[in-house]
């Protein structure tokens, strides 16, 4: 499996089918991301990319048989329902599938806690900042459920979501995990050294807005608050690509969308994604996609 099977906390959403019902992304602090999804009732085998931050998945409603395995390994089967949770800290991709029974929708909450927050909690509880947590599948924890229920209420109420409230619950959750789910023999997550999700999100947003502009490693590193060397290394650790390679991939993804969904000329599409030379655009597109822009458009 290639190193491209790493993603950010927010990027993971693209890999798992379902409808996002609520999220804290625009209002909470950088130490936590909370999302609520309505998942498909039957999900065939797919690969879950590794994410730098630990992930807690809490079952809000529904009853399902969830199966997980290392790539190509033996399936482990877990029966889950309302209140059960998963704690995932895997540094490598793994496979998952599930099937829902009954009539209730299969709704789940994803909670990602920032490494720096967990380090502070570990330091307070254990006197050491190493973030080493157990892997849990289908666990039950009444105190954990009480904390996560506060996230659910805040995200689904009619009032504006309070970032301060979300951050406060996240701190409580971090301490609870440090107290109850320490695995001293596990890998220190802080040493994975991948770009934190909140920084990756900011950088990808800057890339997305500037697809028509010349690539600037310096601007991206500045957005992340790092030196160019340090940023490049951590970006590749998080995504499997160098910043420039990833930028080209984003350009080509946008070009494919425009070729399929609009009547823009190929020359205009090339300029839209930063190529003033039609031949250069065609060359890069063919190298990335395997077809020329005109051949790709002919498929629609």
C-alpha positions as CSV (number, residue, x, y, z in Angstrom):
1,X,0.0,0.0,0.0
2,X,1.4,3.4,-0.9
3,X,2.1,6.3,1.4
4,X,-0.7,8.2,-0.2
5,X,-3.1,6.4,2.2
6,X,-2.5,9.1,4.8
7,X,-4.8,12.1,5.2
8,X,-5.9,14.8,7.5
9,X,-8.8,14.5,9.9
10,X,-11.0,16.5,7.6
11,X,-9.7,14.7,4.6
12,X,-10.8,11.4,5.9
13,X,-14.4,12.3,5.1
14,X,-13.7,11.9,1.4
15,X,-12.8,8.2,1.9
16,X,-16.0,7.0,3.7
17,X,-19.5,7.2,2.1
18,X,-22.2,9.0,3.9
19,X,-23.9,12.3,4.6
20,X,-22.3,14.8,7.0
21,X,-25.0,16.1,9.3
22,X,-23.0,18.6,11.5
23,X,-19.4,19.6,12.1
24,X,-17.4,21.9,14.5
25,X,-14.7,22.8,12.0
26,X,-15.7,26.5,11.6
27,X,-16.2,27.2,15.2
28,X,-14.0,25.0,17.4
29,X,-10.3,25.4,18.4
30,X,-7.5,23.8,16.5
31,X,-7.3,21.1,19.2
32,X,-10.5,19.3,18.2
33,X,-12.7,18.5,15.2
34,X,-16.1,17.0,15.7
35,X,-18.3,15.7,12.9
36,X,-21.6,13.8,12.8
37,X,-22.4,11.5,9.8
38,X,-25.3,9.4,8.6
39,X,-23.5,6.4,7.1
40,X,-24.7,4.0,4.4
41,X,-26.4,0.9,5.6
42,X,-24.1,-1.5,3.8
43,X,-20.5,-0.6,3.1
44,X,-18.3,-2.9,1.2
45,X,-14.6,-3.2,1.9
46,X,-12.6,0.0,1.7
47,X,-9.3,1.3,2.9
48,X,-9.2,3.7,5.8
49,X,-6.2,6.0,5.5
50,X,-4.0,6.7,8.5
51,X,-4.6,10.1,10.2
52,X,-2.1,11.8,12.4
53,X,-4.6,12.6,15.2
54,X,-6.3,9.9,17.3
55,X,-9.9,9.3,16.2
56,X,-12.8,8.4,18.5
57,X,-15.9,7.2,16.7
58,X,-19.1,7.1,18.8
59,X,-22.2,5.3,17.6
60,X,-25.2,7.6,17.9
61,X,-27.9,5.3,16.5
62,X,-28.3,2.1,14.6
63,X,-27.1,-1.5,15.0
64,X,-24.3,-2.8,12.8
65,X,-21.7,-5.5,12.3
66,X,-18.4,-3.8,11.7
67,X,-15.4,-5.7,10.5
68,X,-11.8,-4.4,10.5
69,X,-8.5,-5.9,9.5
70,X,-4.9,-5.0,8.6
71,X,-4.4,-4.9,4.9
72,X,-4.9,-8.4,3.6
73,X,-5.2,-9.8,7.1
74,X,-7.9,-11.6,9.0
75,X,-11.2,-9.9,9.6
76,X,-12.1,-8.9,13.2
77,X,-15.9,-8.7,13.8
78,X,-17.5,-6.2,16.2
79,X,-21.2,-5.8,16.9
80,X,-22.0,-2.2,17.8
81,X,-25.0,-0.1,18.7
82,X,-25.9,3.2,20.3
83,X,-23.2,4.3,22.8
84,X,-20.4,2.0,21.7
85,X,-17.2,3.6,20.6
86,X,-14.0,3.0,18.6
87,X,-10.6,4.5,19.5
88,X,-8.2,4.4,16.6
89,X,-4.6,5.5,16.6
90,X,-3.3,3.4,13.6
91,X,-0.2,4.8,11.8
92,X,-1.0,2.7,8.7
93,X,-4.0,2.2,6.6
94,X,-6.5,-0.6,7.4
95,X,-9.6,-2.1,5.8
96,X,-13.1,-1.8,7.1
97,X,-16.6,-2.9,6.1
98,X,-20.0,-3.0,7.8
99,X,-23.7,-4.0,7.5
100,X,-26.5,-2.3,9.4
101,X,-29.6,-4.2,10.7
102,X,-32.9,-2.9,11.8
103,X,-34.6,0.4,10.7
104,X,-32.7,3.0,12.6
105,X,-30.2,5.2,10.6
106,X,-26.6,4.4,11.2
107,X,-25.3,7.7,12.7
108,X,-21.9,8.2,14.1
109,X,-19.8,10.9,15.5
110,X,-16.1,11.4,14.7
111,X,-13.9,13.2,17.2
112,X,-10.3,14.1,16.5
113,X,-8.1,15.5,19.3
114,X,-5.0,17.4,18.5
115,X,-1.7,15.9,19.5
116,X,-0.7,19.0,21.5
117,X,-3.9,18.8,23.6
118,X,-3.3,15.1,24.3
119,X,0.4,15.8,25.2
120,X,-0.8,18.4,27.8
121,X,-3.3,15.9,29.3
122,X,-0.6,13.1,29.4
123,X,1.8,15.5,31.1
124,X,-0.7,16.4,33.8
125,X,-1.9,12.8,34.4
126,X,1.3,10.8,34.0
127,X,4.1,13.4,34.2
128,X,5.2,12.6,30.6
129,X,3.9,14.0,27.3
130,X,4.1,10.8,25.3
131,X,0.7,10.2,23.6
132,X,0.4,6.4,23.7
133,X,-3.2,5.2,23.6
134,X,-5.0,1.8,23.3
135,X,-6.9,0.7,20.2
136,X,-10.5,0.1,21.1
137,X,-13.2,-1.5,18.9
138,X,-16.8,-1.6,20.2
139,X,-16.0,-0.4,23.7
140,X,-18.4,0.9,26.2
141,X,-17.7,3.8,28.6
142,X,-20.4,5.6,30.5
143,X,-18.3,8.6,31.4
144,X,-17.0,8.9,27.8
145,X,-20.5,8.8,26.5
146,X,-21.5,11.6,28.8
147,X,-18.7,13.8,27.4
148,X,-19.5,12.9,23.8
149,X,-23.2,13.6,24.3
150,X,-22.3,17.2,25.1
151,X,-20.7,17.4,21.7
152,X,-23.8,16.0,20.1
153,X,-26.1,18.4,21.9
154,X,-23.9,21.4,21.0
155,X,-23.7,20.5,17.3
156,X,-27.4,19.7,16.8
157,X,-29.0,22.5,18.8
158,X,-30.4,25.5,17.1
159,X,-28.1,28.1,18.6
160,X,-24.7,28.9,17.1
161,X,-22.0,26.4,18.0
162,X,-19.6,27.7,20.7
163,X,-16.0,27.1,19.9
164,X,-15.1,27.7,23.5
165,X,-17.6,25.1,24.7
166,X,-16.3,22.5,22.2
167,X,-12.7,23.2,23.3
168,X,-13.7,22.8,27.0
169,X,-15.3,19.4,26.4
170,X,-12.2,18.4,24.3
171,X,-10.0,19.2,27.3
172,X,-12.1,17.0,29.5
173,X,-12.1,14.2,26.9
174,X,-8.3,14.4,26.6
175,X,-7.8,14.0,30.3
176,X,-10.3,11.1,30.4
177,X,-8.4,9.3,27.6
178,X,-5.1,9.9,29.4
179,X,-6.5,8.5,32.6
180,X,-8.2,5.4,31.2
181,X,-6.7,4.4,27.9
182,X,-2.9,4.8,28.3
183,X,-0.9,2.1,26.6
184,X,2.7,2.6,27.6
185,X,3.9,0.1,25.1
186,X,2.2,1.8,22.1
187,X,3.8,4.1,19.7
188,X,4.2,7.8,20.8
189,X,1.8,9.5,18.4
190,X,3.6,12.8,18.7
191,X,6.7,11.2,17.1
192,X,4.9,10.4,13.9
193,X,5.9,13.9,12.9
194,X,3.2,14.4,10.3
195,X,1.7,17.9,9.7
196,X,-1.1,18.5,12.2
197,X,-4.6,18.5,10.7
198,X,-5.4,22.1,11.4
199,X,-2.2,23.2,9.6
200,X,-2.8,20.9,6.7
201,X,-6.3,22.2,6.3
202,X,-5.0,25.8,6.1
203,X,-2.4,24.9,3.6
204,X,-4.7,23.0,1.4
205,X,-7.2,25.8,1.5
206,X,-4.4,28.2,0.3
207,X,-3.5,25.8,-2.5
208,X,-7.2,25.5,-3.6
209,X,-7.6,29.3,-3.8
210,X,-4.3,29.7,-5.8
211,X,-4.5,27.0,-8.4
212,X,-4.2,29.7,-11.1
213,X,-1.1,31.1,-9.5
214,X,2.5,30.1,-9.6
215,X,3.4,27.5,-6.9
216,X,5.2,29.1,-3.9
217,X,6.7,26.8,-1.3
218,X,7.6,29.8,0.8
219,X,3.9,31.0,1.0
220,X,2.7,27.6,2.0
221,X,5.5,27.2,4.7
222,X,4.6,30.7,6.0
223,X,0.9,29.7,6.3
224,X,2.0,26.6,8.3
225,X,4.4,28.7,10.4
226,X,7.4,26.6,9.5
227,X,10.6,26.7,7.6
228,X,10.4,25.5,4.0
229,X,12.5,22.4,4.8
230,X,10.5,21.4,7.9
231,X,7.2,22.1,6.2
232,X,8.0,20.0,3.1
233,X,9.1,17.1,5.2
234,X,6.0,17.1,7.4
235,X,3.6,17.7,4.4
236,X,5.0,14.6,2.6
237,X,4.7,12.6,5.8
238,X,1.0,13.6,6.0
239,X,0.0,13.2,2.4
240,X,2.6,11.0,0.7
241,X,3.4,13.7,-1.8
242,X,5.7,16.7,-1.9
243,X,3.9,20.1,-1.7
244,X,4.6,20.7,-5.4
245,X,3.4,17.3,-6.5
246,X,0.2,17.7,-4.4
247,X,-0.4,21.1,-6.0
248,X,-0.1,19.7,-9.5
249,X,-2.6,16.9,-8.5
250,X,-5.0,19.5,-7.2
251,X,-4.7,21.4,-10.5
252,X,-5.4,18.3,-12.5
253,X,-8.4,17.4,-10.4
254,X,-9.8,20.8,-11.0
255,X,-9.1,20.5,-14.7
256,X,-10.8,17.2,-14.9
257,X,-13.9,18.6,-13.2
258,X,-14.0,21.6,-15.6
259,X,-13.5,19.3,-18.7
260,X,-16.4,17.1,-17.6
261,X,-18.8,19.7,-16.2
262,X,-18.4,22.8,-18.3
263,X,-18.1,23.9,-21.9
264,X,-15.0,26.0,-21.2
265,X,-12.3,25.7,-23.9
266,X,-9.3,23.6,-23.1
267,X,-7.1,26.7,-23.4
268,X,-9.2,28.6,-20.8
269,X,-9.3,25.5,-18.5
270,X,-5.5,25.4,-18.7
271,X,-5.3,29.1,-17.7
272,X,-7.8,28.5,-14.9
273,X,-5.4,26.0,-13.3
274,X,-2.2,28.1,-13.9
275,X,-0.9,27.1,-17.4
276,X,-0.6,29.9,-19.9
277,X,0.9,27.5,-22.4
278,X,-1.7,25.0,-23.9
279,X,1.1,22.6,-24.8
280,X,2.5,22.6,-21.3
281,X,-1.0,22.1,-19.8
282,X,-1.6,19.2,-22.2
283,X,1.7,17.6,-21.4
284,X,1.2,17.8,-17.6
285,X,-2.4,16.6,-17.9
286,X,-1.4,13.6,-20.0
287,X,1.4,12.7,-17.6
288,X,-1.0,12.8,-14.6
289,X,-4.2,11.4,-16.2
290,X,-2.9,9.2,-19.0
291,X,-5.0,11.0,-21.6
292,X,-4.9,14.4,-23.3
293,X,-7.5,17.0,-22.2
294,X,-9.5,16.5,-25.4
295,X,-9.4,12.7,-25.1
296,X,-10.6,13.0,-21.5
297,X,-13.4,15.3,-22.4
298,X,-14.6,13.0,-25.2
299,X,-15.4,10.4,-22.5
300,X,-18.3,12.4,-21.0
